[in-house]
Amino acid sequence: MKTQKIGFIGGGNMASSLISGLIASGHEPGNIWVSDINAEQLKSLAERLKVNTTASNDTVVNQTDVVVLAVKPQTLRDVALQVAPAIQQRKSLVVSIAAGISERSLSAWLGAETAIVRCMPNTPALVLTGATALHANDKVNAEQRNTAENILRSVGIALWVKEEKELDAVTAVSGSGPAYYFLLMEAMEQAAVELGLTEDTARLLVLQTALGAAKIALESSESPELLRKRVTSPGGTTQRAIETFQQGGFSELVSKALHAARDRSIEMSNQPEFN
């Protein structure tokens, strides 16, 4: 893996994070190529990470074995069609991190024999604590699966789903999930200020509490439900708050929100410009 040549078409935040993660895990910067339409972004990547940069997408494909498509979904069709001949000639593994673009569309643009892994990372990958789900088409071999998994694992956890349609559920849970936690933090901060705390104190307490709760959950073998019950003393303050959440339909609202996000992911995949 550390000697494989990996190319990135698109050098934005997610690509930059993946490149940083690869280098931190021991990958040689000289084996990484990046293309982007933004010359300043390429200059920054070359100076900070010492990787190879170019304005040519074809150069990235021709210099590498694995191509990570890290451009916006709205522009992916044009990019894919442009690099398709080089992809087919090189028999490259293609890893797509573009949301909403199906393997069917990618195969139509890149060629029916192209080995494609579709991924759904989330924004915590920017700080190397991401959660990514992957799905491979039937052209991807075992070695290529390991390669794709290692690339995404460099910025957090990476796991495979059996069916591509599961990525819509992944989008609803982890892809959009960070925003749900930010919303809860926002609401808790506002309530804390209403209770008389300063904004700075409220923010620090809320953020550290969120970090601590996540750390406990990650390091424990117990379910969130059991962890919640362990810190909820009968008749205490926590129980009163939890009961208030439940009376307001908290669980039902969360379920409704995630179903809505899943349905929107399906709708986006079916839009004409993504097919």
C-alpha positions in Angstrom: 0.0 0.0 0.0 2.7 2.5 0.9 4.4 2.1 -2.5 1.2 2.4 -4.6 0.8 5.5 -6.6 -2.5 7.2 -5.7 -4.0 10.1 -7.7 -6.6 12.6 -6.6 -8.7 14.5 -9.1 -9.9 17.4 -7.0 -7.7 18.9 -4.2 -10.3 20.3 -1.9 -10.7 19.8 1.9 -11.7 16.1 1.8 -8.9 15.2 -0.7 -6.4 17.2 1.4 -7.5 15.3 4.5 -7.1 11.9 2.8 -3.7 12.9 1.5 -2.6 14.1 5.0 -3.9 10.8 6.5 -2.0 8.7 4.0 1.2 10.6 4.6 0.8 10.3 8.4 0.3 6.5 8.0 3.6 6.3 6.1 2.7 6.8 2.5 5.4 8.4 0.4 4.3 11.9 -0.8 6.2 11.3 -4.0 3.7 8.5 -4.9 0.8 10.9 -4.6 -0.5 13.0 -7.5 -3.2 15.7 -7.3 -5.0 17.7 -10.0 -7.3 20.7 -9.5 -8.6 23.7 -11.4 -7.4 26.0 -8.6 -3.7 26.8 -9.0 -3.4 28.3 -5.5 -4.8 25.1 -4.0 -2.3 23.0 -5.9 0.5 25.3 -4.8 -0.6 25.0 -1.2 -0.7 21.1 -1.4 2.7 21.0 -3.0 4.3 23.2 -0.3 2.5 21.7 2.7 2.5 18.0 1.8 5.2 17.7 -0.9 3.0 15.8 -3.3 3.0 16.0 -7.0 0.5 18.5 -8.5 -0.8 19.2 -12.0 -3.6 20.9 -13.8 -4.1 17.9 -16.0 -6.5 15.1 -14.9 -5.1 12.8 -17.5 -1.6 13.2 -16.0 -2.9 12.1 -12.6 -4.5 9.0 -14.2 -1.4 8.1 -16.2 1.0 8.5 -13.3 -1.0 6.4 -10.8 -2.7 3.0 -10.1 -5.6 4.3 -8.0 -7.7 7.4 -8.9 -9.8 9.1 -6.2 -12.6 11.2 -7.7 -12.9 14.1 -5.2 -14.8 16.7 -7.2 -18.2 18.1 -6.7 -21.1 15.8 -7.7 -22.3 18.4 -10.2 -19.1 18.4 -12.1 -18.2 14.7 -11.8 -19.9 13.6 -15.1 -17.8 15.9 -17.2 -14.6 14.9 -15.4 -15.3 11.2 -15.6 -16.1 11.3 -19.3 -12.9 13.3 -19.9 -10.6 10.8 -18.1 -12.5 7.7 -19.2 -10.1 6.7 -22.0 -7.1 6.9 -19.8 -8.9 5.0 -17.0 -9.7 2.2 -19.4 -6.2 2.1 -20.8 -4.6 2.0 -17.3 -7.3 -0.3 -15.9 -7.3 2.0 -12.8 -9.1 1.4 -9.6 -11.5 4.3 -9.2 -12.6 5.4 -5.7 -15.5 8.0 -5.7 -16.2 10.1 -2.7 -18.9 12.1 -4.5 -22.3 11.9 -2.7 -25.3 10.9 -4.7 -23.5 9.5 -7.8 -24.4 5.8 -8.3 -22.1 3.1 -9.5 -24.4 2.7 -12.5 -23.7 6.3 -13.5 -20.0 6.0 -12.8 -19.8 2.8 -14.9 -21.7 4.5 -17.8 -19.2 7.4 -17.8 -16.0 5.5 -17.1 -16.6 2.3 -18.9 -18.4 -0.9 -18.0 -15.2 -2.8 -17.0 -14.0 -0.2 -14.6 -13.3 -1.3 -11.0 -15.2 1.2 -8.9 -15.5 1.7 -5.1 -18.1 4.2 -4.0 -17.6 5.8 -0.6 -19.6 7.9 1.8 -17.2 9.7 4.2 -18.2 12.4 6.6 -16.7 15.7 7.6 -14.9 14.5 10.8 -12.5 13.0 8.3 -11.1 16.5 8.1 -9.7 16.0 11.6 -8.9 12.3 11.1 -11.9 11.0 13.0 -14.2 10.2 10.1 -16.6 7.4 9.5 -16.8 6.0 6.0 -18.9 3.3 4.4 -17.7 1.7 1.1 -19.3 -0.4 -1.6 -17.5 -2.1 -4.5 -18.8 -3.1 -7.9 -18.2 -6.6 -9.2 -15.0 -5.5 -11.1 -13.1 -4.8 -7.9 -10.8 -7.6 -6.7 -9.7 -8.4 -3.2 -6.4 -6.4 -3.4 -8.2 -3.4 -4.7 -10.8 -3.6 -1.9 -7.9 -3.5 0.6 -6.4 -0.5 -1.2 -9.6 1.4 -1.1 -10.2 0.5 2.6 -6.7 1.6 3.6 -7.1 5.0 1.9 -10.3 5.8 3.7 -9.1 4.2 7.0 -6.3 6.8 7.0 -8.9 9.4 8.2 -10.9 7.3 10.6 -12.9 4.1 10.5 -13.9 2.4 7.2 -16.5 -0.4 6.8 -18.1 -2.2 3.8 -21.8 -2.5 3.1 -23.2 -5.4 1.1 -25.7 -3.4 -1.0 -25.1 -0.1 -2.7 -28.5 1.1 -1.5 -27.3 1.0 2.1 -25.2 4.0 1.3 -28.4 6.1 1.4 -28.9 5.0 5.0 -25.2 5.7 5.7 -25.7 9.2 4.3 -28.6 9.7 6.7 -26.7 8.4 9.8 -23.1 9.3 9.5 -22.9 11.5 6.4 -25.3 14.1 7.7 -24.9 13.0 11.3 -22.3 15.6 12.4 -24.9 18.3 11.7 -27.4 16.6 14.1 -24.9 16.8 16.9 -24.0 20.4 16.1 -27.7 21.2 16.3 -28.0 19.6 19.7 -24.9 21.4 20.9 -26.4 24.7 19.6 -29.6 24.1 21.5 -27.8 23.1 24.7 -25.6 26.2 24.5 -28.7 28.5 24.1 -30.5 26.8 27.0 -27.3 27.1 29.2 -27.2 30.9 28.5 -30.9 31.1 29.4 -30.0 29.4 32.7 -27.5 32.2 33.5 -24.2 30.9 32.2 -21.9 33.0 30.0 -21.7 32.1 26.3 -18.0 31.1 26.7 -18.7 28.9 29.7 -21.8 27.3 28.1 -19.9 26.5 24.9 -16.9 24.9 26.7 -19.1 22.8 29.0 -21.3 21.6 26.1 -18.3 20.7 23.8 -16.3 19.0 26.5 -19.4 17.0 27.6 -20.1 15.9 24.0 -16.4 14.8 23.6 -16.5 12.9 26.9 -19.8 11.2 26.1 -18.6 10.1 22.7 -15.3 8.8 24.2 -17.1 6.8 26.9 -19.4 5.3 24.2 -16.5 4.4 21.9 -14.4 2.8 24.6 -17.3 0.9 26.2 -18.7 -2.5 25.1 -22.2 -1.4 26.4 -24.9 0.1 24.3 -25.8 3.8 24.4 -29.1 2.8 26.0 -27.4 1.0 28.9 -24.8 3.8 29.3 -27.7 6.3 29.5 -29.4 4.3 32.2 -26.2 4.0 34.2 -26.0 7.8 34.5 -29.7 8.4 35.1 -30.3 8.2 38.8 -34.0 7.5 39.8 -35.8 10.7 40.7 -32.7 12.8 39.9 -32.0 15.7 37.5 -31.0 13.6 34.6 -34.2 11.5 34.8 -36.3 14.7 34.8 -34.5 15.9 31.6 -34.7 12.5 29.9 -38.4 12.3 30.6 -38.9 15.7 29.2 -37.1 14.7 26.0 -39.2 11.5 25.7 -42.5 13.3 26.3 -41.6 15.6 23.5 -41.3 12.7 21.1 -37.5 12.8 20.9 -36.9 9.3 19.5 -39.7 9.6 17.0 -38.4 12.9 15.8 -34.9 11.5 15.3 -36.3 8.6 13.4 -38.4 10.9 11.2 -35.3 13.1 10.5 -33.1 10.2 9.4 -35.8 8.7 7.2 -36.1 12.1 5.6 -32.4 12.4 5.0 -32.3 8.8 3.5 -35.2 9.7 1.2 -33.5 12.8 0.0 -30.3 10.9 -0.7 -32.3 8.6 -3.0 -34.0 11.5 -4.7 -30.6 13.1 -5.3 -29.2 9.9 -6.8 -32.1 9.9 -9.3 -31.6 13.5 -10.5 -30.9 13.7 -14.3 -27.6 15.4 -13.9 -26.3 12.6 -11.7 -27.2 9.9 -14.2 
